[in-house]
Amino acid sequence: MRLIAEWDRPFRIWHYSVSYRRLLLRSLSETSPSRVDVLFSNVHFLHMSTACDQLEISVDAEFRPPVSIDLEGTPGKWFLLNGGAGYLHGTHCQWHEDDGNALTPSRFGPFKRTD
C-alpha cells in the first residue's frame, strides 16, 4: 500500500457524476481559510461514507473488495480511503487547494448543479 495524500480536515462528497464517472470530494473548514478539492476520474466502483473527519488516500495493487465485483480488464486501480474504511476503483486522483468557498467553481471544471 502506498500513501499518496492526506489531510487532517473534514471532507464530504461534493459531486458524483455517473455519466462522466467523476467523484469530487471537497473540504471547507472553519479552522482553515483554504478549500481542498479532490477529484477521482473514471470511477467504476465506489464505497464510502458521504463525510469524513479527515482524508487519507492510498493505492493498493493487492486490494480486493469484500463484495463480489468483476473489474477484470477495466483500466484503473484501487484507491483506499482512510485505511480502507472507504475505497473506489478509478484511473486518476488529483487535488487542488485554493482560497475558494462553497460557491467558487472547482479548478477541475464545471460540475452541473454545484458550480
N, C-alpha and C positions, 0 to 999 in steps of 0.2 A: 504494500500500500504506500502511495506517495502523496504527501500533503502538498496541495497546490495553492491554497489560500485560506486565511482565517481572519475573522473579525469578532471582537468582543462587544457586540452591539445587536439590538433586535432586528430581525428581518421578517418579512412576510411576502407571500405570493402577491405580486402586484398585477401580473397579467399572464395568461396562458392562452395560446392560440393553437387549437387542434389542427387547423388547416395549414398553418405555417410551421407547426411543431416548435414554437418558441416559448420558453418559460422565462419570465422576468421576475427576479426577487429584488425587493427594494428595502433599504434601511433608512428610515427617517428617525433620528434620535434627538431627544430633548437635551441630551448632555453633549452633543456634538453639532456644530453648525453645518457639517457636510452631509451629503447624501451619497449612498453607495447603491449602484445598480449592478446586479449580476445577471448575465444573460446566458442561458443554455440553448443551443441550437440543435435542430433535428432530433427532438426528444421523442423517442418511441415508447418509453415506459417511464412512469412516474409514481413514486410512493413517498409521500412526505406530509408533514403537518402543514397547515396553512400559515403558521407563525412559529418562530423560534427566538429564544433569548440571545443566541449567538450563532455564528455560522462557521463551520469548518468544512472545507471541500477537499476530498481526497480522490485519487484514481486508483482502482484496484483491478488488475487484469485477472485475478483469480476469483473475484467475487461472483457468486451465483445467488440470485434472489431466492427467498424461501417459497415463493409461489412459482407455479409452472408457467413459464413463458418461453417461447421459442423465438430467439432473435438471431439464430444461426444465419450467417451471411449478411446480416444487417450492419452497415457501417456504424461505428461508434464505439463507445467504451462506457463502463460503469463508473459513475460519479457517486461517491458515498458522502452523505451529508451528516455532520455531527457524529462521526464514528459509526455510521451505519443505521442510525435512527431513521434516516431517510435515504433514498437512493433513486437514481434515474439513469436511463441509458440515452446517451446523446453523442453528438460528434464534437461540440465545442463548448468551452466555458470561457467567458470574458467578463471583466468587471471594469467599472469606471467610478471614480469618486469625484464629486464636484460640489459646488455651493448651491445647487438647486433645491427646490422644495417639492411638495407633492404635486404641484401644478406645472412645474417645469418639464418640458418634453425630455425624454430619455435620449442620451447620446446614441443609443442603438436604433434610433429611428422612431417614426410614429407608430403607436400601438392604438388601434381603433378603440374608442370609448374610454381611454385612460389618459391620452395626451391631447 
